[in-house]
Amino acid sequence: MAHDCSWARTAQALHVHVNTVHYRVRRIEELTARDLGHLDDRLDLRAALLCAPT
């Protein structure tokens, strides 16, 4: 989300291959039953991450 949902920029920031980012996003979608292509689902995920204890 910090990289405007760009898998390439996210991969570069995480020092992983873009396919790894793609796999992880799909896995999150499977586990949460959300579609991160939809703004509402992305906002819910962002809110959850902001509320999570560190």
Beta strands, then each sheet from edge to edge (+ up, - down):
end
